[in-house]
Amino acid sequence: MSWHHLRTGKTLQQRLAQFQGHIAELNTPRSGLEPGRIQKVFPRNFIKVNHQLFIPLSLNSIRVFDIPRTRRGERVGIRTTFPSRNAFRNIRLVGVGIDYIELQGKGRVPSRILFPLSSVESIYRPFRRSYKLKRTCIRQR
């Protein structure tokens, strides 16, 4: 797998600073989903969402909405450290940063999903299902 063309050279904080003002859904390890608007991104460790400070590197994922779709990227599958029930088995990888990966969200609403590398176990190529008919062998006597 060659992702050389997907490297951004940015940290998660730098990428989130570009999304300041967007609606985001934070997937936290203990309290579940925290939706809200990204109010402020601090230079070092914190982001402010709904008047709360969060540490992005400690989150499971951050889904940012209203981001236009892109055609660049690679189809991959992601195994996460938290239960995701194969939700990320066939998704488009659109960016690889210093401490995060960026995926293009599925569905009608365009979005991006940012995963800190601490919440990713592995990245793999999804298998393509082939619908070829299997030939039956007829045994001759």
NORWO-V847021 format. One record per backbone hydrogen bond with DSSP energy under -0.5 kcal/mol. CO is the residue of the C=O (numbers start at 0). NH is the residue of the N-H. E is the energy in kcal/mol with one decimal. If there is no record, write none. Layout:
CO/NH/E  CO/NH/E
This chain:
0/2/-0.7  2/5/-1.8  2/6/-0.6  3/6/-0.9  5/95/-2.1  9/97/-3.1  10/14/-2.1  11/15/-2.5  12/16/-1.7  13/17/-0.8  14/17/-0.8  14/18/-0.5  15/18/-1.0  16/19/-0.9  18/21/-2.3  21/37/-2.7  22/64/-2.9  23/35/-2.4  24/26/-0.5  24/62/-2.5  25/27/-0.9  25/33/-2.5  26/59/-2.6  26/60/-1.1  27/31/-1.0  31/27/-3.1  33/25/-2.2  35/23/-3.9  36/38/-0.9  36/49/-0.8  37/20/-2.6  39/41/-0.5  39/47/-3.2  44/55/-0.6  45/41/-2.2  46/48/-0.6  46/53/-2.7  47/38/-2.8  47/39/-1.2  48/51/-1.3  51/48/-2.3  53/46/-2.0  53/55/-0.7  54/57/-1.7  55/58/-1.3  60/26/-2.9  61/63/-0.6  61/113/-3.4  62/24/-2.6  63/111/-2.4  73/92/-3.3  75/90/-2.8  76/123/-2.5  77/79/-0.5  78/120/-3.0  78/121/-1.4  83/86/-1.4  85/88/-1.2  87/77/-2.7  90/75/-3.0  90/92/-0.6  91/93/-0.6  91/103/-2.7  92/73/-1.9  94/101/-3.1  95/7/-2.3  95/8/-0.7  98/116/-1.8  99/96/-2.4  100/114/-2.6  101/93/-2.6  101/94/-1.5  102/104/-0.6  102/112/-2.7  103/91/-0.7  107/109/-0.6  109/65/-1.5  109/66/-0.9  110/104/-2.3  111/63/-3.0  111/113/-0.5  112/102/-2.8  112/114/-0.5  113/61/-2.2  113/115/-0.5  114/100/-2.1  115/118/-2.2  116/119/-1.3  118/80/-1.8  118/120/-0.5  121/78/-2.6  123/76/-3.0  126/128/-0.5  136/138/-0.7
